[in-house]
Every structure is written in structure tokens, then in C-alpha cells.
Amino acid sequence: MKPRTPGFWLIVATVGLLALLPMKAVAGMTPEEVKAFTETKAKAEKGDPVAQHQLGYYFSQGRGVAGSSEQAAAWFRKAAVQGYAPAQYSLGVRTFAGIGVASDQVQAVTWYRKAAQQGHAEAQAMLGYLYAIGGNGVAKDEVEAYAYWSLGGITEQTDFRIKLTILVEKMSPSQIAAGKKRAKELQKEIEAKIDAKKAGK
């Protein structure tokens, strides 16, 4: 049998080393992207909620690391329990759909609500949707749907402004009035929570 050349072992060693690198680094990550991932991971491990949320996205998208829905959800949870609204929304989405965590619609609504109470428009819009259809962690309630869609539609959530218009066509004048009143109440609650959070910093 002919002995293998050193080139064969060099190939084996190279493949072995590449397997240890983050997956996307092999697939053409720039040095800047590798640095960003490394810095984000270091901050996340020190407890920075913004970095923890970003690291969750790195895992969910397989950027700089092998994709893992479970790791993504775990990092989103670390940021969410610290009160970071974008992470609360992200965790709500995954909890609702059962991506990386067990599906639990009631718990998902809890996370959506926590984010919505901080003014997170997508969470507000999602709560509006859930109240409009009912049976997904909340009872059907068109007044609450109106209120949350009104709040979510204040920003660039155009899709939810359209849904609000369709909902209004089904509502009575008294329901619309109640929805407007509830939207104002929610907005005051949100502003109070945001002010309290700022004062606590």
C-alpha cells in the first residue's frame, strides 16, 4: 500500500480546524463581522440585554455561529427578563409558535403585553390581532383589539392600520368609543411605565 502524502494530513487537519470555527465564518464572514459577533457575545455574557437580544438573532439566523432555535430563545429570555422590550417581543413570537421553546400561547401573550406596555409597536399590533380573533391566549375582545391596533398603528405599522379600518366596519359606535377610550388609557399607562423606567435609571 502506497503511503499517504503529507498533503492528505494537511487537508484532514484543515477540515478539522474549520469544523471548530463558527459556521458562517467559513461561509465568508468578514473580519468585521467576526469581531462584531465576538464583541456581542462578550457583552451578552456580562449581562447586557441589548447584546443578549442581538446574540439571540445571531443564533436564530446562524450568523457567526451554527443556527440554534433553542440558543436563540435562551438568549432572548435572558434579555426579556431584564425588561428589554424587543427581546420580550422576540420571545413572545417564539413562545407562540413553539420555536426553540414549548408552544404556550398564554405565556406568549404575557411577553407581548410586557413589550406592548413599554410602547413596542409590533407587540401592540400583535395583541390587537390576537384580541380580534380570540382563542389564542386571550378571549376575543374587539374593544381591546381596537385599542392595541390604534397604538400599534401610531408608528409605521401600516398593515395594522388597515386591519383597524376593517375592524371598525364591524363595530358599533359605542364599541368604537370604548376602543378610543381604552387606547387613551393604554397610552397613559405606557407613558407612565416609560417615565418610571427612565426615573429608575
N, C-alpha and C positions, 0 to 999 in steps of 0.2 A: 504494500500500500504506500502510495506516494505521500510524504509528509506535507502537512498544510503549510502554506507560506505565512509569514508574519502579517501579510495584508488581511488574511482571514480573521486573525485575532484582533487586529485593529478595528475591523468592521464590527465584530462582536462587542468589543469594549465601547465603541462609539454608540451603538444601538442601546447598550445598557445604560450609558450616561444620559442619552436623550430621553429614555424612559423615566428618568428621575426628575427631569425638568418639567415645569408647568406646561400643560398641553399646548396652549396657544403660543407659548414662546417658541415652540418648534414650528408652529404654523405661521411664523412671520411677525411675531411681536417685535416692535421697535424697542430699542434700549429705553426710550422714554416711557413706553407702556409697561415694560418690566419694572422700571423704577417706580412708576405710579402704583402698580399693584403691591410692590414690596412696602412702600411707604403707607399705603392704605391699610394693609394687613397689620403693620406695626401699631398704627393708631387705633385700629379696631381692637386689637388685643389689650390695649391700655384702657379701653372702655369708652372711646369716643363714639357716640351714637351715629353721627353722620358717616364716619368711616365704616362702622359696623353695617350700616344700611348699604353703603357702596360695595362693601365686600360681599354682602348677600347677592348683589347684582352680578358681581364677578363670578360667583358660584352658579347663579341661575343661568347665566349666559355662556359659561365655560370660557371666560376671558382671563387668561393668565393662569388658569388652573382647570383641572378636569371638572366638568359640569357636575353639580350635585344639588338636586332639589332639596334634599334633607339639610345639607350645609347652608344653603341659601336661607331656608326657613329659620334655621337656628340663629343665624346672624341677624336676620330681620327681627326675630324675637328679642335678642339682646338689646337692640336699639329701641324696639317698641316699648319694652317695659320701662325704659328711661324716659318715655313720653315723647319720642320723636315721631311726629305725625306722619311723614312719608313712610316710615317703617311700619307704623300701625296699619296704614292702608295696604301696604305690600303684604303684610302678614294676613290681613283680612282677606285679600284676594286668594292667597294660597290656602288659607284655612277653609274658605268657602268651597273651593274647587278640590281640596284634598291633594295639593301639590307639595310634596315633601313633609306633610303633616296629615294626620287623620282629618277627614272632612267633618266639619262641625259648623253648621250654618249659624247657630245661636252664638257661638264664640266668634265667628267671623263678623257678625253684626256688632258685637261688643267692640271689636277692633276698629271697624268702620266708624262707629259712634265716637270713640276716643279721638280718632283723627278728625272727624267732622266737627267736633267741639272745639278744635283748635283752628278751624277755618280751612281745612283741607277740602278744596272744591270737588275733587274726584270722589272722596269719601261721602261728601254731602250728596252728590249726584247719585252715587250707588245706593245710598239709603233711600233716596227718593224713588229709585227704581224698585227696590225691594218692597217698600210700602205700597207702591202702585200695584204690584202683582200679588203680594201677600204669600204666605205659606213657605217662606224661605228664611226662617229665623225671626220673622215679625208677622203680626196679623195685618191683613190688608187695611189700609187707612189712607184714603185719598187726601185728607187734610194734611197729614204728615208728609205724604208724597209731594203735595204742592209746596209745602214749606221748605223741604230739603231741596227740591228742584229749583225753587226760587233762589236759594242760597248758592247752590252749585252753578246756576246759570248766570250769576253775577260776573263770573270770570269768563274764560273762553270756552266754557262747556256748551258749545252751540247745540250739540246733539240733545242735551237735556233741556235746553230752551224750547226746542221743537217738541219734545215729549211733554213738556209742561203745557204747551199750546193745545196739544191733543187731549191732555187730561182735563183742561179747563172746559172743553166742549162737553164733557160728560158730567161736570159738576154743577150743582145748583148754586145760585147766587150766595146763599148762606154758607155753603161749603167753601166757596172761593173767599168770602170774607173771613171765615175761620182760618183758612190757609194763610191768608195775608197776615192775620194777627199772629199766628203761630210762627211764621217766618220772622217777624219782628222780634218775637220773644227769643227765638233761637239765636238771632243775630246779637241780641243784647247779652245772652248767656256766653256766646263765643267771645265777644269783646271783653267781657268781664274775666273770662279764663285767660285770655291772651294778656290782659293787663296784669293779672295776678302773677302770671308766669314771668313777665318782664320785671315786676317788682321783686320777685324772689331771686332774681339773678344778681 
